[in-house]
Amino acid sequence: MSHRVRAASLFAAAWAAGAALPGGAWAAQARGGLDAWIHGFNLGSGALILNPVIILIQWANFLILLIVLNQILYKPLWRLMRERSGKIQGDRAAAERDRKEAMGYVSQYEDSLAEIQRENTEALIALQQEMTEAGRRRVEEVRRKTSRELEEARASVASQASRAAGELEGRAGQMAAEIASRIAGRRIA
């Protein structure tokens, strides 16, 4: 049953209840009309006049208004608020899940970054050691080559010196003979 049909049926029931009050129909046709009939139930005087019929009518109006508003306004409003609250809670849960996932990605990124930095540091140290080792090998190779060349140069110089000494010895004898022949004025053998 739709909300409007319920509201209309509740209004009709309330009107029927008001018409069914004792003497309601004849009171309207009586001499003073409905006002006179209602004022006949007044209690008290002056500023404070209580009329139980008016109080009952007001209560009936209030209850009818509550029932109608409950069907037309409050229930749909509460339903919308529950749906919205559920959607908000779902969005919050999704946001929290996304935040945790993002934190996981950040942590994973930081871990991989630290691993890359560690690998780079190790590679740099290995490269420096390799360069140091290569430099040491190069220095050792140059030292060996220089030492070998120095030995070869010494051997060459020594052999040239011995050859030169042999030549000089041979020539020294010739020169001595020549000098002696010149000094003596004749040829000395």
N, CA, C and O atoms as a DFTB+ gen file, in Angstrom:
756 C
 N C O
     1  1       0.855      -1.171       0.000
     2  2       0.000       0.000       0.000
     3  2       0.899       1.231       0.000
     4  3       1.854       1.307       0.773
     5  1       0.596       2.186      -0.860
     6  2       1.435       3.369      -0.968
     7  2       1.204       4.297       0.222
     8  3       0.229       4.154       0.959
     9  1       2.095       5.224       0.389
    10  2       2.018       6.161       1.509
    11  2       0.783       7.063       1.408
    12  3       0.152       7.368       2.421
    13  1       0.449       7.478       0.223
    14  2      -0.696       8.383       0.068
    15  2      -2.019       7.668       0.376
    16  3      -2.933       8.244       0.966
    17  1      -2.094       6.412      -0.036
    18  2      -3.329       5.650       0.227
    19  2      -3.479       5.445       1.724
    20  3      -4.577       5.566       2.268
    21  1      -2.357       5.129       2.398
    22  2      -2.407       4.937       3.851
    23  2      -2.827       6.234       4.554
    24  3      -3.668       6.224       5.452
    25  1      -2.226       7.346       4.126
    26  2      -2.553       8.631       4.747
    27  2      -4.035       8.958       4.553
    28  3      -4.696       9.429       5.478
    29  1      -4.548       8.710       3.356
    30  2      -5.958       9.004       3.090
    31  2      -6.863       8.114       3.941
    32  3      -7.874       8.574       4.472
    33  1      -6.497       6.848       4.067
    34  2      -7.337       5.946       4.871
    35  2      -7.269       6.318       6.348
    36  3      -8.277       6.215       7.047
    37  1      -6.105       6.748       6.843
    38  2      -5.992       7.166       8.233
    39  2      -6.797       8.448       8.485
    40  3      -7.423       8.583       9.536
    41  1      -6.786       9.378       7.542
    42  2      -7.550      10.599       7.681
    43  2      -9.056      10.287       7.715
    44  3      -9.800      10.853       8.516
    45  1      -9.482       9.388       6.844
    46  2     -10.898       9.009       6.809
    47  2     -11.313       8.342       8.116
    48  3     -12.417       8.564       8.614
    49  1     -10.391       7.501       8.682
    50  2     -10.708       6.833       9.948
    51  2     -10.812       7.844      11.077
    52  3     -11.671       7.710      11.948
    53  1      -9.959       8.844      11.076
    54  2     -10.006       9.865      12.118
    55  2     -11.272      10.703      11.984
    56  3     -11.887      11.047      12.993
    57  1     -11.664      11.032      10.784
    58  2     -12.888      11.810      10.577
    59  2     -14.109      11.025      11.029
    60  3     -15.038      11.562      11.632
    61  1     -14.074       9.727      10.715
    62  2     -15.194       8.878      11.126
    63  2     -15.249       8.777      12.640
    64  3     -16.336       8.754      13.217
    65  1     -14.095       8.716      13.294
    66  2     -14.069       8.642      14.754
    67  2     -14.616       9.938      15.351
    68  3     -15.342       9.912      16.345
    69  1     -14.267      11.062      14.744
    70  2     -14.789      12.345      15.237
    71  2     -16.295      12.445      15.035
    72  3     -16.983      13.027      15.873
    73  1     -16.820      11.899      13.960
    74  2     -18.249      11.951      13.686
    75  2     -19.013      10.998      14.584
    76  3     -20.205      11.180      14.835
    77  1     -18.307       9.970      15.069
    78  2     -18.978       8.962      15.893
    79  2     -19.056       9.357      17.352
    80  3     -19.590       8.591      18.154
    81  1     -18.550      10.514      17.732
    82  2     -18.648      10.932      19.129
    83  2     -20.128      11.069      19.493
    84  3     -20.956      11.448      18.665
    85  1     -20.431      10.757      20.727
    86  2     -21.858      10.763      21.100
    87  2     -22.486      12.141      20.900
    88  3     -22.002      13.146      21.421
    89  1     -23.512      12.160      20.175
    90  2     -24.301      13.374      19.976
    91  2     -23.681      14.306      18.970
    92  3     -24.124      15.450      18.874
    93  1     -22.677      13.891      18.208
    94  2     -21.978      14.766      17.283
    95  2     -22.873      15.234      16.167
    96  3     -22.833      16.413      15.818
    97  1     -23.679      14.366      15.591
    98  2     -24.515      14.737      14.458
    99  2     -25.671      15.629      14.907
   100  3     -25.970      16.622      14.243
   101  1     -26.324      15.296      16.012
   102  2     -27.455      16.120      16.436
   103  2     -26.993      17.423      17.032
   104  3     -27.729      18.410      17.042
   105  1     -25.712      17.427      17.553
   106  2     -25.229      18.673      18.150
   107  2     -25.038      19.729      17.077
   108  3     -25.250      20.918      17.319
   109  1     -24.640      19.295      15.903
   110  2     -24.435      20.249      14.831
   111  2     -25.767      20.854      14.398
   112  3     -25.798      21.997      13.943
   113  1     -26.848      20.127      14.526
   114  2     -28.136      20.630      14.093
   115  2     -28.872      21.342      15.228
   116  3     -29.895      21.987      14.996
   117  1     -28.365      21.230      16.427
   118  2     -29.026      21.855      17.574
   119  2     -28.941      23.368      17.463
   120  3     -28.297      23.917      16.570
   121  1     -29.599      24.007      18.382
   122  2     -29.740      25.439      18.341
   123  2     -28.427      26.177      18.310
   124  3     -28.266      27.060      17.467
   125  1     -27.532      25.892      19.123
   126  2     -26.289      26.660      19.183
   127  2     -25.243      26.114      18.241
   128  3     -24.186      26.727      18.091
   129  1     -25.483      25.021      17.619
   130  2     -24.534      24.428      16.721
   131  2     -23.430      23.709      17.472
   132  3     -23.553      23.415      18.661
   133  1     -22.382      23.441      16.778
   134  2     -21.264      22.659      17.323
   135  2     -20.548      23.427      18.417
   136  3     -20.106      22.840      19.404
   137  1     -20.430      24.751      18.245
   138  2     -19.740      25.550      19.259
   139  2     -20.457      25.484      20.595
   140  3     -19.819      25.365      21.641
   141  1     -21.753      25.559      20.565
   142  2     -22.510      25.520      21.816
   143  2     -22.370      24.146      22.464
   144  3     -22.229      24.049      23.683
   145  1     -22.405      23.124      21.690
   146  2     -22.268      21.761      22.228
   147  2     -20.891      21.576      22.867
   148  3     -20.781      21.008      23.953
   149  1     -19.828      22.062      22.183
   150  2     -18.472      21.909      22.711
   151  2     -18.320      22.744      23.980
   152  3     -17.707      22.289      24.946
   153  1     -18.869      23.957      23.991
   154  2     -18.735      24.809      25.165
   155  2     -19.535      24.280      26.346
   156  3     -19.322      24.711      27.479
   157  1     -20.436      23.369      26.100
   158  2     -21.213      22.778      27.167
   159  2     -20.369      21.913      28.079
   160  3     -20.765      21.644      29.213
   161  1     -19.205      21.469      27.605
   162  2     -18.321      20.608      28.404
   163  2     -17.238      21.400      29.133
   164  3     -16.399      20.794      29.800
   165  1     -17.223      22.709      29.034
   166  2     -16.188      23.526      29.649
   167  2     -16.165      23.328      31.146
   168  3     -17.200      23.237      31.807
   169  1     -14.915      23.264      31.674
   170  2     -14.693      23.175      33.121
   171  2     -13.878      24.398      33.525
   172  3     -12.913      24.732      32.837
   173  1     -14.218      25.053      34.575
   174  2     -13.468      26.199      35.056
   175  2     -13.986      27.477      34.446
   176  3     -14.946      27.493      33.676
   177  1     -13.307      28.558      34.823
   178  2     -13.735      29.850      34.311
   179  2     -12.541      30.784      34.225
   180  3     -11.461      30.471      34.727
   181  1     -12.733      31.907      33.602
   182  2     -11.680      32.900      33.497
   183  2     -10.657      32.501      32.441
   184  3     -11.005      32.034      31.357
   185  1      -9.409      32.694      32.779
   186  2      -8.334      32.429      31.834
   187  2      -8.082      30.946      31.661
   188  3      -7.556      30.534      30.627
   189  1      -8.434      30.142      32.626
   190  2      -8.174      28.711      32.557
   191  2      -9.489      27.961      32.429
   192  3     -10.162      27.661      33.415
   193  1      -9.831      27.667      31.176
   194  2     -11.034      26.892      30.897
   195  2     -10.565      25.604      30.232
   196  3      -9.895      25.650      29.201
   197  1     -10.905      24.475      30.801
   198  2     -10.546      23.175      30.235
   199  2     -11.798      22.537      29.657
   200  3     -12.862      22.505      30.275
   201  1     -11.619      22.029      28.437
   202  2     -12.731      21.339      27.781
   203  2     -12.216      19.956      27.374
   204  3     -11.362      19.860      26.493
   205  1     -12.713      18.892      27.991
   206  2     -12.220      17.545      27.687
   207  2     -12.460      17.145      26.232
   208  3     -11.668      16.384      25.676
   209  1     -13.511      17.628      25.610
   210  2     -13.788      17.294      24.214
   211  2     -12.698      17.884      23.323
   212  3     -12.173      17.217      22.431
   213  1     -12.371      19.142      23.582
   214  2     -11.319      19.806      22.791
   215  2      -9.989      19.075      23.003
   216  3      -9.228      18.860      22.059
   217  1      -9.726      18.698      24.252
   218  2      -8.472      17.979      24.545
   219  2      -8.441      16.662      23.777
   220  3      -7.413      16.316      23.196
   221  1      -9.548      15.923      23.764
   222  2      -9.611      14.650      23.018
   223  2      -9.445      14.890      21.512
   224  3      -8.752      14.131      20.835
   225  1     -10.065      15.919      21.004
   226  2      -9.934      16.233      19.570
   227  2      -8.475      16.585      19.250
   228  3      -7.929      16.142      18.240
   229  1      -7.852      17.388      20.126
   230  2      -6.459      17.751      19.905
   231  2      -5.553      16.510      19.937
   232  3      -4.649      16.370      19.113
   233  1      -5.810      15.617      20.897
   234  2      -5.031      14.373      20.960
   235  2      -5.237      13.543      19.706
   236  3      -4.282      13.000      19.151
   237  1      -6.475      13.444      19.260
   238  2      -6.766      12.674      18.035
   239  2      -6.053      13.311      16.849
   240  3      -5.442      12.607      16.044
   241  1      -6.124      14.644      16.731
   242  2      -5.403      15.330      15.647
   243  2      -3.904      15.065      15.727
   244  3      -3.246      14.809      14.719
   245  1      -3.381      15.133      16.950
   246  2      -1.947      14.891      17.137
   247  2      -1.565      13.470      16.730
   248  3      -0.572      13.268      16.030
   249  1      -2.349      12.489      17.167
   250  2      -2.056      11.093      16.814
   251  2      -2.182      10.871      15.306
   252  3      -1.357      10.186      14.700
   253  1      -3.206      11.450      14.715
   254  2      -3.378      11.332      13.254
   255  2      -2.181      11.968      12.542
   256  3      -1.632      11.410      11.592
   257  1      -1.794      13.153      13.030
   258  2      -0.645      13.825      12.426
   259  2       0.624      12.974      12.566
   260  3       1.413      12.870      11.627
   261  1       0.814      12.366      13.746
   262  2       1.981      11.501      13.939
   263  2       1.958      10.305      12.992
   264  3       2.969       9.961      12.379
   265  1       0.798       9.685      12.884
   266  2       0.681       8.506      12.010
   267  2       0.929       8.892      10.554
   268  3       1.674       8.217       9.844
   269  1       0.305       9.974      10.120
   270  2       0.473      10.411       8.734
   271  2       1.922      10.813       8.470
   272  3       2.512      10.399       7.472
   273  1       2.494      11.624       9.368
   274  2       3.882      12.038       9.175
   275  2       4.838      10.853       9.242
   276  3       5.838      10.807       8.527
   277  1       4.514       9.883      10.124
   278  2       5.356       8.696      10.212
   279  2       5.369       7.952       8.878
   280  3       6.425       7.525       8.414
   281  1       4.206       7.800       8.268
   282  2       4.120       7.071       6.999
   283  2       4.695       7.876       5.837
   284  3       5.373       7.324       4.970
   285  1       4.427       9.156       5.820
   286  2       4.811       9.968       4.660
   287  2       6.246      10.497       4.786
   288  3       6.987      10.517       3.804
   289  1       6.634      10.921       5.986
   290  2       7.900      11.637       6.118
   291  2       8.956      10.853       6.893
   292  3      10.064      10.643       6.399
   293  1       8.613      10.419       8.108
   294  2       9.644       9.876       8.980
   295  2      10.235       8.558       8.474
   296  3      11.456       8.412       8.432
   297  1       9.399       7.608       8.095
   298  2       9.912       6.317       7.629
   299  2      10.797       6.470       6.380
   300  3      11.893       5.912       6.347
   301  1      10.350       7.209       5.355
   302  2      11.251       7.389       4.204
   303  2      12.538       8.139       4.577
   304  3      13.619       7.845       4.066
   305  1      12.388       9.116       5.482
   306  2      13.562       9.866       5.901
   307  2      14.545       8.965       6.644
   308  3      15.745       9.009       6.376
   309  1      14.048       8.148       7.574
   310  2      14.913       7.218       8.305
   311  2      15.547       6.202       7.356
   312  3      16.713       5.842       7.514
   313  1      14.779       5.746       6.374
   314  2      15.315       4.795       5.399
   315  2      16.458       5.432       4.613
   316  3      17.511       4.823       4.427
   317  1      16.237       6.674       4.151
   318  2      17.294       7.379       3.420
   319  2      18.521       7.611       4.297
   320  3      19.656       7.480       3.837
   321  1      18.288       7.954       5.551
   322  2      19.409       8.189       6.452
   323  2      20.184       6.897       6.712
   324  3      21.413       6.919       6.778
   325  1      19.474       5.762       6.861
   326  2      20.163       4.479       7.041
   327  2      20.957       4.109       5.801
   328  3      22.087       3.632       5.904
   329  1      20.365       4.330       4.612
   330  2      21.082       4.043       3.367
   331  2      22.329       4.919       3.254
   332  3      23.407       4.447       2.895
   333  1      22.161       6.182       3.564
   334  2      23.292       7.106       3.477
   335  2      24.368       6.725       4.489
   336  3      25.559       6.740       4.178
   337  1      23.936       6.382       5.705
   338  2      24.885       5.960       6.735
   339  2      25.636       4.701       6.284
   340  3      26.850       4.594       6.461
   341  1      24.897       3.753       5.700
   342  2      25.539       2.548       5.184
   343  2      26.529       2.865       4.081
   344  3      27.619       2.296       4.029
   345  1      26.142       3.779       3.197
   346  2      27.045       4.170       2.099
   347  2      28.279       4.863       2.654
   348  3      29.390       4.625       2.181
   349  1      28.096       5.717       3.651
   350  2      29.236       6.413       4.271
   351  2      30.167       5.403       4.934
   352  3      31.387       5.491       4.802
   353  1      29.575       4.434       5.655
   354  2      30.414       3.421       6.291
   355  2      31.149       2.594       5.244
   356  3      32.319       2.256       5.423
   357  1      30.466       2.270       4.152
   358  2      31.117       1.537       3.063
   359  2      32.246       2.348       2.443
   360  3      33.316       1.816       2.148
   361  1      31.999       3.648       2.247
   362  2      33.038       4.516       1.690
   363  2      34.218       4.640       2.643
   364  3      35.373       4.651       2.218
   365  1      33.917       4.734       3.945
   366  2      35.002       4.811       4.928
   367  2      35.821       3.527       4.931
   368  3      37.050       3.567       4.989
   369  1      35.141       2.396       4.869
   370  2      35.850       1.116       4.836
   371  2      36.704       1.012       3.579
   372  3      37.844       0.551       3.629
   373  1      36.143       1.445       2.448
   374  2      36.903       1.413       1.191
   375  2      38.100       2.361       1.277
   376  3      39.191       2.031       0.812
   377  1      37.894       3.532       1.869
   378  2      39.000       4.492       2.004
   379  2      40.085       3.928       2.915
   380  3      41.274       4.073       2.631
   381  1      39.682       3.290       3.997
   382  2      40.659       2.685       4.908
   383  2      41.410       1.558       4.211
   384  3      42.625       1.427       4.356
   385  1      40.680       0.749       3.456
   386  2      41.306      -0.336       2.697
   387  2      42.278       0.238       1.662
   388  3      43.384      -0.276       1.497
   389  1      41.868       1.300       0.968
   390  2      42.744       1.936      -0.024
   391  2      43.966       2.564       0.648
   392  3      45.070       2.521       0.106
   393  1      43.761       3.152       1.842
   394  2      44.872       3.747       2.565
   395  2      45.884       2.674       2.967
   396  3      47.092       2.863       2.826
   397  1      45.375       1.543       3.469
   398  2      46.276       0.448       3.848
   399  2      47.008      -0.091       2.628
   400  3      48.198      -0.400       2.694
   401  1      46.295      -0.202       1.521
   402  2      46.920      -0.679       0.289
   403  2      48.002       0.297      -0.173
   404  3      49.084      -0.114      -0.592
   405  1      47.698       1.584      -0.091
   406  2      48.682       2.603      -0.479
   407  2      49.891       2.557       0.452
   408  3      51.030       2.686       0.003
   409  1      49.640       2.372       1.756
   410  2      50.752       2.266       2.698
   411  2      51.597       1.037       2.367
   412  3      52.822       1.074       2.490
   413  1      50.951      -0.046       1.950
   414  2      51.689      -1.240       1.533
   415  2      52.555      -0.943       0.320
   416  3      53.708      -1.369       0.251
   417  1      51.988      -0.201      -0.648
   418  2      52.764       0.157      -1.834
   419  2      53.938       1.069      -1.458
   420  3      55.042       0.914      -1.977
   421  1      53.689       2.021      -0.550
   422  2      54.759       2.919      -0.117
   423  2      55.856       2.114       0.575
   424  3      57.042       2.318       0.318
   425  1      55.451       1.199       1.454
   426  2      56.429       0.364       2.152
   427  2      57.214      -0.493       1.162
   428  3      58.432      -0.628       1.272
   429  1      56.503      -1.066       0.201
   430  2      57.159      -1.878      -0.821
   431  2      58.127      -1.018      -1.638
   432  3      59.236      -1.452      -1.947
   433  1      57.707       0.198      -1.985
   434  2      58.565       1.113      -2.730
   435  2      59.813       1.459      -1.929
   436  3      60.923       1.446      -2.461
   437  1      59.627       1.772      -0.637
   438  2      60.764       2.114       0.208
   439  2      61.715       0.930       0.343
   440  3      62.934       1.102       0.315
   441  1      61.156      -0.279       0.491
   442  2      61.997      -1.472       0.583
   443  2      62.786      -1.689      -0.703
   444  3      63.983      -1.973      -0.667
   445  1      62.105      -1.552      -1.843
   446  2      62.809      -1.752      -3.117
   447  2      63.839      -0.650      -3.335
   448  3      64.909      -0.909      -3.887
   449  1      63.534       0.577      -2.909
   450  2      64.485       1.672      -3.029
   451  2      65.710       1.400      -2.163
   452  3      66.840       1.625      -2.599
   453  1      65.496       0.918      -0.939
   454  2      66.618       0.588      -0.059
   455  2      67.443      -0.549      -0.656
   456  3      68.671      -0.533      -0.576
   457  1      66.776      -1.534      -1.253
   458  2      67.476      -2.658      -1.888
   459  2      68.309      -2.162      -3.069
   460  3      69.448      -2.593      -3.252
   461  1      67.745      -1.263      -3.864
   462  2      68.477      -0.716      -5.016
   463  2      69.674       0.089      -4.531
   464  3      70.761      -0.006      -5.100
   465  1      69.478       0.881      -3.479
   466  2      70.596       1.661      -2.939
   467  2      71.681       0.734      -2.399
   468  3      72.868       0.992      -2.597
   469  1      71.291      -0.334      -1.724
   470  2      72.257      -1.292      -1.200
   471  2      73.024      -1.940      -2.347
   472  3      74.247      -2.066      -2.292
   473  1      72.287      -2.358      -3.404
   474  2      72.939      -2.974      -4.565
   475  2      73.891      -1.985      -5.239
   476  3      74.996      -2.355      -5.636
   477  1      73.459      -0.726      -5.368
   478  2      74.322       0.290      -5.974
   479  2      75.580       0.516      -5.137
   480  3      76.676       0.660      -5.679
   481  1      75.417       0.547      -3.823
   482  2      76.571       0.725      -2.944
   483  2      77.529      -0.452      -3.088
   484  3      78.742      -0.263      -3.183
   485  1      76.982      -1.673      -3.104
   486  2      77.825      -2.854      -3.281
   487  2      78.527      -2.827      -4.629
   488  3      79.709      -3.157      -4.722
   489  1      77.798      -2.433      -5.686
   490  2      78.394      -2.364      -7.013
   491  2      79.492      -1.305      -7.045
   492  3      80.533      -1.511      -7.668
   493  1      79.267      -0.180      -6.379
   494  2      80.263       0.891      -6.335
   495  2      81.507       0.420      -5.591
   496  3      82.628       0.669      -6.036
   497  1      81.319      -0.250      -4.474
   498  2      82.455      -0.777      -3.707
   499  2      83.210      -1.798      -4.542
   500  3      84.439      -1.778      -4.588
   501  1      82.476      -2.697      -5.207
   502  2      83.126      -3.698      -6.059
   503  2      83.891      -3.028      -7.196
   504  3      85.002      -3.443      -7.529
   505  1      83.305      -2.000      -7.787
   506  2      83.972      -1.275      -8.868
   507  2      85.233      -0.585      -8.360
   508  3      86.269      -0.606      -9.025
   509  1      85.143       0.029      -7.177
   510  2      86.322       0.668      -6.600
   511  2      87.406      -0.364      -6.313
   512  3      88.584      -0.123      -6.574
   513  1      87.006      -1.514      -5.775
   514  2      87.988      -2.562      -5.517
   515  2      88.588      -3.067      -6.820
   516  3      89.792      -3.307      -6.916
   517  1      87.729      -3.223      -7.820
   518  2      88.210      -3.672      -9.119
   519  2      89.165      -2.645      -9.712
   520  3      90.208      -2.999     -10.264
   521  1      88.799      -1.364      -9.594
   522  2      89.676      -0.314     -10.103
   523  2      90.979      -0.293      -9.322
   524  3      92.052      -0.130      -9.903
   525  1      90.892      -0.457      -8.009
   526  2      92.092      -0.505      -7.180
   527  2      92.941      -1.704      -7.578
   528  3      94.156      -1.583      -7.737
   529  1      92.305      -2.859      -7.740
   530  2      93.011      -4.078      -8.147
   531  2      93.600      -3.902      -9.538
   532  3      94.743      -4.284      -9.786
   533  1      92.817      -3.320     -10.452
   534  2      93.308      -3.087     -11.813
   535  2      94.468      -2.096     -11.786
   536  3      95.457      -2.271     -12.498
   537  1      94.346      -1.068     -10.972
   538  2      95.429      -0.092     -10.842
   539  2      96.674      -0.744     -10.257
   540  3      97.790      -0.499     -10.716
   541  1      96.470      -1.586      -9.229
   542  2      97.599      -2.286      -8.620
   543  2      98.255      -3.216      -9.634
   544  3      99.480      -3.271      -9.738
   545  1      97.415      -3.958     -10.392
   546  2      97.971      -4.854     -11.432
   547  2      98.712      -4.045     -12.483
   548  3      99.785      -4.441     -12.939
   549  1      98.142      -2.920     -12.864
   550  2      98.776      -2.076     -13.884
   551  2     100.116      -1.555     -13.370
   552  3     101.116      -1.577     -14.088
   553  1     100.129      -1.085     -12.121
   554  2     101.374      -0.593     -11.525
   555  2     102.400      -1.726     -11.468
   556  3     103.573      -1.539     -11.789
   557  1     101.931      -2.905     -11.051
   558  2     102.839      -4.067     -10.967
   559  2     103.355      -4.429     -12.353
   560  3     104.534      -4.741     -12.522
   561  1     102.470      -4.388     -13.342
   562  2     102.878      -4.701     -14.717
   563  2     103.891      -3.673     -15.223
   564  3     104.898      -4.028     -15.835
   565  1     103.607      -2.388     -14.956
   566  2     104.550      -1.337     -15.374
   567  2     105.879      -1.528     -14.652
   568  3     106.944      -1.387     -15.253
   569  1     105.811      -1.850     -13.360
   570  2     107.032      -2.069     -12.589
   571  2     107.829      -3.242     -13.173
   572  3     109.043      -3.142     -13.348
   573  1     107.144      -4.354     -13.473
   574  2     107.827      -5.511     -14.066
   575  2     108.418      -5.149     -15.422
   576  3     109.563      -5.480     -15.728
   577  1     107.598      -4.452     -16.238
   578  2     108.064      -4.082     -17.577
   579  2     109.265      -3.149     -17.467
   580  3     110.254      -3.302     -18.184
   581  1     109.163      -2.173     -16.552
   582  2     110.267      -1.235     -16.364
   583  2     111.499      -1.967     -15.857
   584  3     112.617      -1.706     -16.301
   585  1     111.283      -2.884     -14.923
   586  2     112.397      -3.652     -14.387
   587  2     113.045      -4.497     -15.484
   588  3     114.270      -4.577     -15.575
   589  1     112.215      -5.121     -16.309
   590  2     112.727      -5.939     -17.414
   591  2     113.487      -5.054     -18.406
   592  3     114.586      -5.395     -18.841
   593  1     112.879      -3.904     -18.758
   594  2     113.548      -3.000     -19.699
   595  2     114.852      -2.484     -19.109
   596  3     115.851      -2.337     -19.812
   597  1     114.828      -2.208     -17.792
   598  2     116.035      -1.734     -17.125
   599  2     117.123      -2.802     -17.170
   600  3     118.292      -2.518     -17.433
   601  1     116.701      -4.045     -16.904
   602  2     117.669      -5.151     -16.970
   603  2     118.195      -5.309     -18.393
   604  3     119.392      -5.505     -18.603
   605  1     117.294      -5.222     -19.363
   606  2     117.724      -5.327     -20.760
   607  2     118.667      -4.178     -21.105
   608  3     119.678      -4.372     -21.780
   609  1     118.321      -2.967     -20.629
   610  2     119.177      -1.810     -20.902
   611  2     120.536      -1.994     -20.242
   612  3     121.565      -1.684     -20.842
   613  1     120.547      -2.496     -19.008
   614  2     121.818      -2.745     -18.318
   615  2     122.626      -3.793     -19.066
   616  3     123.835      -3.664     -19.257
   617  1     121.904      -4.855     -19.490
   618  2     122.623      -5.909     -20.225
   619  2     123.162      -5.348     -21.524
   620  3     124.295      -5.634     -21.910
   621  1     122.340      -4.540     -22.204
   622  2     122.766      -3.952     -23.466
   623  2     123.953      -3.021     -23.247
   624  3     124.938      -3.042     -23.985
   625  1     123.821      -2.188     -22.182
   626  2     124.916      -1.264     -21.882
   627  2     126.176      -2.048     -21.514
   628  3     127.288      -1.708     -21.919
   629  1     125.964      -3.110     -20.732
   630  2     127.122      -3.927     -20.321
   631  2     127.765      -4.570     -21.533
   632  3     128.990      -4.589     -21.653
   633  1     126.925      -5.113     -22.457
   634  2     127.491      -5.760     -23.633
   635  2     128.156      -4.724     -24.525
   636  3     129.223      -4.968     -25.088
   637  1     127.513      -3.557     -24.652
   638  2     128.133      -2.508     -25.471
   639  2     129.429      -2.030     -24.812
   640  3     130.421      -1.755     -25.486
   641  1     129.398      -1.937     -23.482
   642  2     130.601      -1.502     -22.768
   643  2     131.708      -2.530     -22.951
   644  3     132.865      -2.168     -23.161
   645  1     131.355      -3.824     -22.872
   646  2     132.391      -4.844     -23.041
   647  2     132.881      -4.855     -24.478
   648  3     134.075      -5.039     -24.715
   649  1     132.006      -4.667     -25.429
   650  2     132.413      -4.579     -26.830
   651  2     133.292      -3.359     -27.041
   652  3     134.343      -3.409     -27.680
   653  1     132.797      -2.235     -26.459
   654  2     133.571      -1.008     -26.597
   655  2     134.929      -1.186     -25.923
   656  3     135.950      -0.729     -26.435
   657  1     134.930      -1.861     -24.759
   658  2     136.202      -2.095     -24.052
   659  2     137.092      -2.988     -24.903
   660  3     138.298      -2.764     -25.000
   661  1     136.478      -4.022     -25.531
   662  2     137.254      -4.928     -26.408
   663  2     137.786      -4.156     -27.588
   664  3     138.944      -4.331     -27.968
   665  1     136.974      -3.311     -28.175
   666  2     137.403      -2.507     -29.319
   667  2     138.485      -1.522     -28.898
   668  3     139.486      -1.318     -29.584
   669  1     138.231      -0.914     -27.722
   670  2     139.214       0.036     -27.240
   671  2     140.540      -0.667     -26.910
   672  3     141.621      -0.122     -27.134
   673  1     140.432      -1.863     -26.386
   674  2     141.646      -2.617     -26.080
   675  2     142.402      -2.894     -27.363
   676  3     143.614      -2.700     -27.459
   677  1     141.625      -3.367     -28.370
   678  2     142.247      -3.646     -29.669
   679  2     142.800      -2.366     -30.259
   680  3     143.901      -2.384     -30.810
   681  1     142.129      -1.321     -30.174
   682  2     142.558      -0.047     -30.720
   683  2     143.616       0.562     -29.822
   684  3     144.518       1.261     -30.284
   685  1     143.492       0.284     -28.523
   686  2     144.490       0.836     -27.607
   687  2     145.874       0.283     -27.981
   688  3     146.866       1.010     -27.958
   689  1     145.927      -1.006     -28.324
   690  2     147.203      -1.606     -28.741
   691  2     147.674      -0.955     -30.021
   692  3     148.858      -0.641     -30.147
   693  1     146.807      -0.749     -30.950
   694  2     147.140      -0.121     -32.222
   695  2     147.565       1.317     -31.967
   696  3     148.564       1.785     -32.514
   697  1     146.833       1.983     -31.169
   698  2     147.141       3.377     -30.902
   699  2     148.467       3.486     -30.148
   700  3     149.278       4.376     -30.400
   701  1     148.655       2.566     -29.231
   702  2     149.921       2.582     -28.493
   703  2     151.079       2.345     -29.469
   704  3     152.123       2.989     -29.366
   705  1     150.886       1.407     -30.426
   706  2     151.927       1.121     -31.407
   707  2     152.116       2.328     -32.300
   708  3     153.247       2.672     -32.644
   709  1     151.075       2.951     -32.665
   710  2     151.151       4.121     -33.526
   711  2     151.838       5.277     -32.792
   712  3     152.690       5.977     -33.340
   713  1     151.427       5.449     -31.517
   714  2     152.053       6.523     -30.748
   715  2     153.539       6.215     -30.560
   716  3     154.389       7.097     -30.681
   717  1     153.828       4.980     -30.269
   718  2     155.229       4.599     -30.069
   719  2     155.980       4.771     -31.379
   720  3     157.125       5.221     -31.357
   721  1     155.382       4.430     -32.528
   722  2     156.049       4.593     -33.799
   723  2     156.228       6.067     -34.083
   724  3     157.261       6.441     -34.641
   725  1     155.374       6.850     -33.767
   726  2     155.496       8.262     -34.027
   727  2     156.568       8.843     -33.118
   728  3     157.379       9.677     -33.520
   729  1     156.540       8.381     -31.906
   730  2     157.545       8.899     -31.005
   731  2     158.921       8.359     -31.463
   732  3     159.893       9.114     -31.490
   733  1     159.003       7.184     -31.789
   734  2     160.273       6.600     -32.166
   735  2     160.614       6.990     -33.589
   736  3     161.786       6.949     -33.962
   737  1     159.758       7.320     -34.299
   738  2     159.963       7.733     -35.676
   739  2     160.026       6.555     -36.598
   740  3     160.278       6.759     -37.786
   741  1     159.834       5.419     -36.184
   742  2     159.831       4.237     -37.039
   743  2     158.709       3.321     -36.656
   744  3     158.006       3.546     -35.670
   745  1     158.555       2.351     -37.394
   746  2     157.415       1.488     -37.194
   747  2     157.764       0.386     -36.208
   748  3     158.761      -0.322     -36.352
   749  1     156.884       0.265     -35.175
   750  2     157.142      -0.746     -34.150
   751  2     155.997      -1.752     -34.271
   752  3     154.825      -1.398     -34.398
   753  1     156.373      -2.944     -34.230
   754  2     155.338      -3.947     -34.450
   755  2     154.837      -4.517     -33.184
   756  3     153.959      -5.379     -33.200
